[in-house]
Amino acid sequence: MKNADIKNLSAGDLQNKLAELKAEYTKLKLAHKISPVENPIQIRDLRKTIARLNTELTNKQ
């Protein structure tokens, strides 16, 4: 998700997207512990996207 897309979201949308990505991150992390995922860079990208969403949510509040 790009920064421009994140900035256009409302606070409610940010919270919904944040919850969705956190669940996906947890699932991907667990799957990676059991057996390595094909693209481990996905884990890093999800973590960074979650941080961007948290930052934008803080700025909007």
C-alpha positions as a Markdown table, in Angstrom:
| # | Residue | x | y | z |
|---|---|---|---|---|
| 1 | Met | 0.0 | 0.0 | 0.0 |
| 2 | Lys | 1.4 | 3.4 | -1.0 |
| 3 | Asn | 1.7 | 6.4 | 1.3 |
| 4 | Ala | -0.7 | 8.4 | -1.0 |
| 5 | Asp | -3.3 | 5.7 | -0.6 |
| 6 | Ile | -2.9 | 5.6 | 3.2 |
| 7 | Lys | -3.3 | 9.4 | 3.5 |
| 8 | Asn | -6.6 | 9.3 | 1.6 |
| 9 | Leu | -8.2 | 6.9 | 4.1 |
| 10 | Ser | -10.4 | 8.0 | 6.9 |
| 11 | Ala | -9.6 | 7.2 | 10.6 |
| 12 | Gly | -12.2 | 4.4 | 10.6 |
| 13 | Asp | -10.9 | 2.9 | 7.4 |
| 14 | Leu | -7.4 | 3.0 | 8.8 |
| 15 | Gln | -8.4 | 1.1 | 11.9 |
| 16 | Asn | -10.2 | -1.5 | 9.8 |
| 17 | Lys | -7.3 | -1.9 | 7.4 |
| 18 | Leu | -4.9 | -2.1 | 10.4 |
| 19 | Ala | -6.8 | -4.9 | 12.1 |
| 20 | Glu | -7.0 | -6.8 | 8.8 |
| 21 | Leu | -3.2 | -6.5 | 8.2 |
| 22 | Lys | -2.3 | -7.4 | 11.8 |
| 23 | Ala | -4.3 | -10.6 | 11.4 |
| 24 | Glu | -2.6 | -11.4 | 8.1 |
| 25 | Tyr | 0.8 | -10.6 | 9.6 |
| 26 | Thr | 0.2 | -13.0 | 12.5 |
| 27 | Lys | -1.0 | -15.7 | 10.2 |
| 28 | Leu | 2.0 | -15.3 | 7.9 |
| 29 | Lys | 4.4 | -15.3 | 10.8 |
| 30 | Leu | 3.0 | -18.5 | 12.1 |
| 31 | Ala | 3.1 | -20.2 | 8.7 |
| 32 | His | 6.7 | -19.1 | 8.3 |
| 33 | Lys | 7.6 | -20.8 | 11.7 |
| 34 | Ile | 6.0 | -24.0 | 10.6 |
| 35 | Ser | 7.6 | -24.1 | 7.1 |
| 36 | Pro | 9.4 | -21.3 | 5.3 |
| 37 | Val | 7.1 | -19.2 | 3.1 |
| 38 | Glu | 8.1 | -18.7 | -0.5 |
| 39 | Asn | 8.7 | -15.0 | -0.2 |
| 40 | Pro | 9.8 | -14.0 | 3.3 |
| 41 | Ile | 10.1 | -10.3 | 2.2 |
| 42 | Gln | 6.2 | -10.3 | 2.5 |
| 43 | Ile | 6.6 | -10.4 | 6.3 |
| 44 | Arg | 8.8 | -7.3 | 6.3 |
| 45 | Asp | 6.6 | -5.4 | 3.9 |
| 46 | Leu | 3.5 | -6.2 | 6.0 |
| 47 | Arg | 5.3 | -5.0 | 9.2 |
| 48 | Lys | 6.3 | -1.7 | 7.5 |
| 49 | Thr | 2.8 | -1.2 | 6.1 |
| 50 | Ile | 1.3 | -1.7 | 9.6 |
| 51 | Ala | 3.8 | 0.9 | 10.9 |
| 52 | Arg | 2.7 | 3.4 | 8.2 |
| 53 | Leu | -0.9 | 2.9 | 9.0 |
| 54 | Asn | -0.2 | 3.4 | 12.8 |
| 55 | Thr | 1.7 | 6.6 | 12.0 |
| 56 | Glu | -1.1 | 8.0 | 9.8 |
| 57 | Leu | -3.7 | 7.0 | 12.3 |
| 58 | Thr | -1.8 | 8.9 | 15.1 |
| 59 | Asn | -1.5 | 11.9 | 12.8 |
| 60 | Lys | -5.2 | 12.0 | 12.1 |
| 61 | Gln | -6.1 | 11.8 | 15.8 |
